[in-house]
Amino acid sequence: MTTLQRMLDYLSDLVGVRSCAVCDAELMPGEKGICIGCMTSLPRASSHHLATRYADIFANAVAPQGLTEAWFDYDPTTPWANMIRQAKYNNNPRLARELGHAFGLELQHRTGGVQADVLLPVPMHWRKRMTRGYNQSIEIARGLSEATGICMGDNLVALRSHSTQTHKGDAARKANIRGKIGVDAPHELDGLRIAIVDDIITTGSTIAECAAAISLSGARPRSLGFITLGATVLRK
Ligand SMILES: [Zn+2]
């Protein structure tokens, strides 16, 4: 964390009481982003299930599937979705960082050391970043990096702006995002276990596009995977 970020965090603590991003209860000293109660009852996702569900993403990639981790089962109709909304749309980069940090600590504890060498946040086009003020994926990766010691790379870049994915079907999403992500300095990634970082994984089309861009770039990583906060629950 930079000195400036620490200072801003310190000042925002002085100015007001912070509340839990899920249940809105006042946070106690030591609680960050969400309260202990919500942390305990978080509907955690199964990494085994995710590995099977998203195996297709990496089927044609340049490297075998690596880490497939999401913190919780994301359902937009439950209060758990609040924390993603707040981290993404509510001018709250600190929350995104804190959630990444909390998940990073948990992953580290659960796996006895997270099996990745570099975190690559899903890029955001500069125009969108200017409107939103930050890229939540970078903030989540920053928190993950602080908790795990895994470095964050800036090799994934947005080549051109794409419209929002929210109201599009699977095929439309794929067409929408194709060719919009590029890779800087691909050979920096040779031999590394890559974890692509995003806020939510739904169909997996965004992560797939990143994996395809890495594959086409000439990079030769050791494995390719992802870490997200949420994995959207499939509706039958
Ligand atoms: Zn709470």
Residues whose N, C-alpha, C, O or C-beta is under 5 A from the ligand:
A	BS01	ZN	C20 V22 C23 D24 C35 C38
